[in-house]
Amino acid sequence: MSETLPRTVRKLGLFCLVGVVFALAAAIPLRCFGAALRVGGGSLLAGMALGLSLALITRTHNPWLIYLSLALGALTFVPLTLEWPPGDAWDVHPWHGAPSIAYSYLDILRTSLFLLGIPWPFARFGHHAPDPLPHAPDTTDEPEVDVQNPLATASPGTTEEESKKP
């Protein structure tokens, strides 16, 4: 049984993939493609883990699993704060006369690929529908009430003609 993805999810995945390619392509003129793959790949995986943990929250109604997913999602921010995988300004070798912001490329890449990793797993695996309504009790056994004459009600098992006879 093959499941087809909705068009918007495919477009979102393509947009994120193009963003990742463009972000990594900037490493070529800065001569740090290996470091960019290491730093960007780790950040992309951490962002995807956050997207998956958020998707799991939408799939479950168990409070403990929701809190566990939130804790796992919070742990994905640790690589951003510790700057892991390691990548430093010394790994970037820009051309002569490059702007000084080029040395911050790996820090910018770390954050941008983390953010680009979140949306697609959430859109793909999350449950995007309202919660089901609670089951309403069956009211077919209650007598019907005549709007014109509320005192004349039909008893269960009788037809309308029988209930209107004096």
Phi and psi in degrees as GROMACS dihedral restraints (atoms count N, CA, C in turn):
[ dihedral_restraints ]
;  ai    aj    ak    al  type     phi  dphi    fc
    3     4     5     6     1   -96.6    20    10
    4     5     6     7     1   135.5    20    10
    6     7     8     9     1  -104.7    20    10
    7     8     9    10     1   127.6    20    10
    9    10    11    12     1   -96.1    20    10
   10    11    12    13     1   140.7    20    10
   12    13    14    15     1   -81.1    20    10
   13    14    15    16     1   145.3    20    10
   15    16    17    18     1   -61.2    20    10
   16    17    18    19     1   153.9    20    10
   18    19    20    21     1   -60.0    20    10
   19    20    21    22     1   -38.3    20    10
   21    22    23    24     1   -66.7    20    10
   22    23    24    25     1   -34.8    20    10
   24    25    26    27     1   -69.0    20    10
   25    26    27    28     1   -40.6    20    10
   27    28    29    30     1   -63.3    20    10
   28    29    30    31     1   -42.3    20    10
   30    31    32    33     1   -64.0    20    10
   31    32    33    34     1   -40.5    20    10
   33    34    35    36     1   -64.1    20    10
   34    35    36    37     1   -43.2    20    10
   36    37    38    39     1   -62.4    20    10
   37    38    39    40     1   -40.8    20    10
   39    40    41    42     1   -66.2    20    10
   40    41    42    43     1   -40.7    20    10
   42    43    44    45     1   -62.1    20    10
   43    44    45    46     1   -45.0    20    10
   45    46    47    48     1   -65.5    20    10
   46    47    48    49     1   -39.6    20    10
   48    49    50    51     1   -64.6    20    10
   49    50    51    52     1   -42.8    20    10
   51    52    53    54     1   -64.0    20    10
   52    53    54    55     1   -39.5    20    10
   54    55    56    57     1   -62.3    20    10
   55    56    57    58     1   -39.9    20    10
   57    58    59    60     1   -65.7    20    10
   58    59    60    61     1   -43.4    20    10
   60    61    62    63     1   -63.5    20    10
   61    62    63    64     1   -44.7    20    10
   63    64    65    66     1   -65.5    20    10
   64    65    66    67     1   -38.6    20    10
   66    67    68    69     1   -65.7    20    10
   67    68    69    70     1   -38.8    20    10
   69    70    71    72     1   -77.1    20    10
   70    71    72    73     1   -27.1    20    10
   72    73    74    75     1   -65.1    20    10
   73    74    75    76     1   -26.3    20    10
   75    76    77    78     1   -68.3    20    10
   76    77    78    79     1   -15.2    20    10
   78    79    80    81     1   -74.9    20    10
   79    80    81    82     1   -20.2    20    10
   81    82    83    84     1   -65.2    20    10
   82    83    84    85     1   -51.9    20    10
   84    85    86    87     1   -70.8    20    10
   85    86    87    88     1   -19.6    20    10
   87    88    89    90     1   -86.8    20    10
   88    89    90    91     1    -2.0    20    10
   90    91    92    93     1    53.1    20    10
   91    92    93    94     1    49.2    20    10
   93    94    95    96     1  -143.2    20    10
   94    95    96    97     1    40.1    20    10
   96    97    98    99     1   -63.8    20    10
   97    98    99   100     1   -39.0    20    10
   99   100   101   102     1   -64.0    20    10
  100   101   102   103     1   -45.1    20    10
  102   103   104   105     1   -66.0    20    10
  103   104   105   106     1   -36.3    20    10
  105   106   107   108     1   -66.8    20    10
  106   107   108   109     1   -39.7    20    10
  108   109   110   111     1   -63.8    20    10
  109   110   111   112     1   -40.8    20    10
  111   112   113   114     1   -66.2    20    10
  112   113   114   115     1   -50.9    20    10
  114   115   116   117     1   -69.1    20    10
  115   116   117   118     1   -47.0    20    10
  117   118   119   120     1   -67.5    20    10
  118   119   120   121     1   -38.7    20    10
  120   121   122   123     1   -65.0    20    10
  121   122   123   124     1   -43.0    20    10
  123   124   125   126     1   -64.0    20    10
  124   125   126   127     1   -40.3    20    10
  126   127   128   129     1   -70.4    20    10
  127   128   129   130     1   -37.4    20    10
  129   130   131   132     1   -64.2    20    10
  130   131   132   133     1   -42.2    20    10
  132   133   134   135     1   -65.3    20    10
  133   134   135   136     1   -37.8    20    10
  135   136   137   138     1   -65.5    20    10
  136   137   138   139     1   -40.6    20    10
  138   139   140   141     1   -65.2    20    10
  139   140   141   142     1   -39.4    20    10
  141   142   143   144     1   -67.0    20    10
  142   143   144   145     1   -35.1    20    10
  144   145   146   147     1   -64.6    20    10
  145   146   147   148     1   -38.0    20    10
  147   148   149   150     1   -65.0    20    10
  148   149   150   151     1   -43.1    20    10
  150   151   152   153     1   -61.0    20    10
  151   152   153   154     1   -40.0    20    10
  153   154   155   156     1   -68.4    20    10
  154   155   156   157     1   -38.4    20    10
  156   157   158   159     1   -68.8    20    10
  157   158   159   160     1   -35.1    20    10
  159   160   161   162     1   -68.6    20    10
  160   161   162   163     1   -35.3    20    10
  162   163   164   165     1   -67.0    20    10
  163   164   165   166     1   -36.5    20    10
  165   166   167   168     1   -64.6    20    10
  166   167   168   169     1   -33.9    20    10
  168   169   170   171     1   -62.1    20    10
  169   170   171   172     1   -38.0    20    10
  171   172   173   174     1   -75.6    20    10
  172   173   174   175     1   -15.2    20    10
  174   175   176   177     1   -92.2    20    10
  175   176   177   178     1   -17.1    20    10
  177   178   179   180     1  -118.1    20    10
  178   179   180   181     1   157.7    20    10
  180   181   182   183     1  -116.8    20    10
  181   182   183   184     1     3.2    20    10
  183   184   185   186     1   -81.1    20    10
  184   185   186   187     1   117.4    20    10
  186   187   188   189     1   -59.6    20    10
  187   188   189   190     1   -36.3    20    10
  189   190   191   192     1   -67.4    20    10
  190   191   192   193     1   -36.9    20    10
  192   193   194   195     1   -70.6    20    10
  193   194   195   196     1   -33.3    20    10
  195   196   197   198     1   -65.5    20    10
  196   197   198   199     1   -46.0    20    10
  198   199   200   201     1   -66.1    20    10
  199   200   201   202     1   -36.9    20    10
  201   202   203   204     1   -63.8    20    10
  202   203   204   205     1   -41.0    20    10
  204   205   206   207     1   -65.9    20    10
  205   206   207   208     1   -38.2    20    10
  207   208   209   210     1   -64.6    20    10
  208   209   210   211     1   -39.9    20    10
  210   211   212   213     1   -65.3    20    10
  211   212   213   214     1   -42.5    20    10
  213   214   215   216     1   -64.9    20    10
  214   215   216   217     1   -37.9    20    10
  216   217   218   219     1   -64.6    20    10
  217   218   219   220     1   -37.7    20    10
  219   220   221   222     1   -67.8    20    10
  220   221   222   223     1   -32.4    20    10
  222   223   224   225     1   -67.2    20    10
  223   224   225   226     1   -21.7    20    10
  225   226   227   228     1   -71.0    20    10
  226   227   228   229     1   -14.1    20    10
  228   229   230   231     1   -82.2    20    10
  229   230   231   232     1   -11.9    20    10
  231   232   233   234     1   -60.4    20    10
  232   233   234   235     1   -44.4    20    10
  234   235   236   237     1   -61.3    20    10
  235   236   237   238     1   -29.3    20    10
  237   238   239   240     1   -70.1    20    10
  238   239   240   241     1   -40.9    20    10
  240   241   242   243     1   -76.6    20    10
  241   242   243   244     1   -31.9    20    10
  243   244   245   246     1   -90.2    20    10
  244   245   246   247     1    -2.6    20    10
  246   247   248   249     1    53.2    20    10
  247   248   249   250     1    56.6    20    10
  249   250   251   252     1  -116.9    20    10
  250   251   252   253     1   141.0    20    10
  252   253   254   255     1   -63.9    20    10
  253   254   255   256     1   149.9    20    10
  255   256   257   258     1   -65.5    20    10
  256   257   258   259     1   136.7    20    10
  258   259   260   261     1  -159.7    20    10
  259   260   261   262     1   129.0    20    10
  261   262   263   264     1  -126.7    20    10
  262   263   264   265     1   171.6    20    10
  264   265   266   267     1   -64.2    20    10
  265   266   267   268     1   -22.9    20    10
  267   268   269   270     1   -72.8    20    10
  268   269   270   271     1   -16.4    20    10
  270   271   272   273     1   -80.0    20    10
  271   272   273   274     1   -16.0    20    10
  273   274   275   276     1   -92.4    20    10
  274   275   276   277     1   130.4    20    10
  276   277   278   279     1  -124.9    20    10
  277   278   279   280     1    77.0    20    10
  279   280   281   282     1   -73.2    20    10
  280   281   282   283     1   169.3    20    10
  282   283   284   285     1   -70.0    20    10
  283   284   285   286     1   165.1    20    10
  285   286   287   288     1   -66.9    20    10
  286   287   288   289     1   129.7    20    10
  288   289   290   291     1    87.7    20    10
  289   290   291   292     1     9.7    20    10
  291   292   293   294     1   -69.9    20    10
  292   293   294   295     1   149.1    20    10
  294   295   296   297     1   -62.8    20    10
  295   296   297   298     1   152.7    20    10
  297   298   299   300     1   -67.2    20    10
  298   299   300   301     1   -19.4    20    10
  300   301   302   303     1   -68.5    20    10
  301   302   303   304     1   -17.5    20    10
  303   304   305   306     1   -61.8    20    10
  304   305   306   307     1   -26.7    20    10
  306   307   308   309     1   -71.9    20    10
  307   308   309   310     1   -16.0    20    10
  309   310   311   312     1   -92.8    20    10
  310   311   312   313     1    10.7    20    10
  312   313   314   315     1   -56.6    20    10
  313   314   315   316     1   -45.2    20    10
  315   316   317   318     1   -67.5    20    10
  316   317   318   319     1   -32.9    20    10
  318   319   320   321     1   -69.0    20    10
  319   320   321   322     1   -41.0    20    10
  321   322   323   324     1   -67.0    20    10
  322   323   324   325     1   -40.2    20    10
  324   325   326   327     1   -63.4    20    10
  325   326   327   328     1   -41.7    20    10
  327   328   329   330     1   -58.0    20    10
  328   329   330   331     1   -47.9    20    10
  330   331   332   333     1   -71.3    20    10
  331   332   333   334     1   -43.2    20    10
  333   334   335   336     1   -68.0    20    10
  334   335   336   337     1   -39.1    20    10
  336   337   338   339     1   -73.4    20    10
  337   338   339   340     1   -29.5    20    10
  339   340   341   342     1   -60.9    20    10
  340   341   342   343     1   -45.7    20    10
  342   343   344   345     1   -70.0    20    10
  343   344   345   346     1   -34.0    20    10
  345   346   347   348     1   -72.9    20    10
  346   347   348   349     1   -18.6    20    10
  348   349   350   351     1   -82.1    20    10
  349   350   351   352     1   -17.4    20    10
  351   352   353   354     1   -74.6    20    10
  352   353   354   355     1   -48.7    20    10
  354   355   356   357     1   -67.4    20    10
  355   356   357   358     1   -40.5    20    10
  357   358   359   360     1   -66.1    20    10
  358   359   360   361     1   -47.3    20    10
  360   361   362   363     1   -62.3    20    10
  361   362   363   364     1   -35.1    20    10
  363   364   365   366     1   -66.3    20    10
  364   365   366   367     1   -43.4    20    10
  366   367   368   369     1   -70.1    20    10
  367   368   369   370     1   -33.9    20    10
  369   370   371   372     1   -77.2    20    10
  370   371   372   373     1   -43.4    20    10
  372   373   374   375     1  -106.9    20    10
  373   374   375   376     1    -8.5    20    10
  375   376   377   378     1   -76.8    20    10
  376   377   378   379     1   159.8    20    10
  378   379   380   381     1  -100.8    20    10
  379   380   381   382     1   108.3    20    10
  381   382   383   384     1  -110.0    20    10
  382   383   384   385     1    70.7    20    10
  384   385   386   387     1  -151.8    20    10
  385   386   387   388     1   156.0    20    10
  387   388   389   390     1   -66.8    20    10
  388   389   390   391     1   154.4    20    10
  390   391   392   393     1   -62.5    20    10
  391   392   393   394     1   145.4    20    10
  393   394   395   396     1   -66.0    20    10
  394   395   396   397     1   145.6    20    10
  396   397   398   399     1   -71.5    20    10
  397   398   399   400     1   146.1    20    10
  399   400   401   402     1   -63.8    20    10
  400   401   402   403     1   148.7    20    10
  402   403   404   405     1   -65.9    20    10
  403   404   405   406     1   123.7    20    10
  405   406   407   408     1   -75.8    20    10
  406   407   408   409     1   143.5    20    10
  408   409   410   411     1   -66.0    20    10
  409   410   411   412     1   150.4    20    10
  411   412   413   414     1   -74.5    20    10
  412   413   414   415     1   122.7    20    10
  414   415   416   417     1  -109.5    20    10
  415   416   417   418     1    18.3    20    10
  417   418   419   420     1   -73.8    20    10
  418   419   420   421     1   -20.0    20    10
  420   421   422   423     1   -84.0    20    10
  421   422   423   424     1    -9.1    20    10
  423   424   425   426     1   -79.5    20    10
  424   425   426   427     1   146.4    20    10
  426   427   428   429     1   -70.1    20    10
  427   428   429   430     1   149.7    20    10
  429   430   431   432     1   -78.8    20    10
  430   431   432   433     1   143.1    20    10
  432   433   434   435     1  -106.2    20    10
  433   434   435   436     1   127.9    20    10
  435   436   437   438     1   -78.3    20    10
  436   437   438   439     1   125.7    20    10
  438   439   440   441     1   -68.0    20    10
  439   440   441   442     1   -36.7    20    10
  441   442   443   444     1   -71.0    20    10
  442   443   444   445     1   -38.7    20    10
  444   445   446   447     1  -132.7    20    10
  445   446   447   448     1    88.4    20    10
  447   448   449   450     1   -65.0    20    10
  448   449   450   451     1   -19.1    20    10
  450   451   452   453     1   -77.6    20    10
  451   452   453   454     1   -23.8    20    10
  453   454   455   456     1   -91.6    20    10
  454   455   456   457     1    99.0    20    10
  456   457   458   459     1  -113.2    20    10
  457   458   459   460     1   150.0    20    10
  459   460   461   462     1   -84.8    20    10
  460   461   462   463     1   136.3    20    10
  462   463   464   465     1   -82.4    20    10
  463   464   465   466     1   155.7    20    10
  465   466   467   468     1   -59.7    20    10
  466   467   468   469     1   135.0    20    10
  468   469   470   471     1    92.9    20    10
  469   470   471   472     1    -0.1    20    10
  471   472   473   474     1  -109.9    20    10
  472   473   474   475     1   154.6    20    10
  474   475   476   477     1   -89.5    20    10
  475   476   477   478     1   170.7    20    10
  477   478   479   480     1   -66.1    20    10
  478   479   480   481     1   -38.6    20    10
  480   481   482   483     1   -63.8    20    10
  481   482   483   484     1   -39.9    20    10
  483   484   485   486     1   -66.5    20    10
  484   485   486   487     1   -35.1    20    10
  486   487   488   489     1   -76.1    20    10
  487   488   489   490     1   -21.9    20    10
  489   490   491   492     1   -88.2    20    10
  490   491   492   493     1    -9.8    20    10
  492   493   494   495     1   -71.3    20    10
  493   494   495   496     1   140.7    20    10
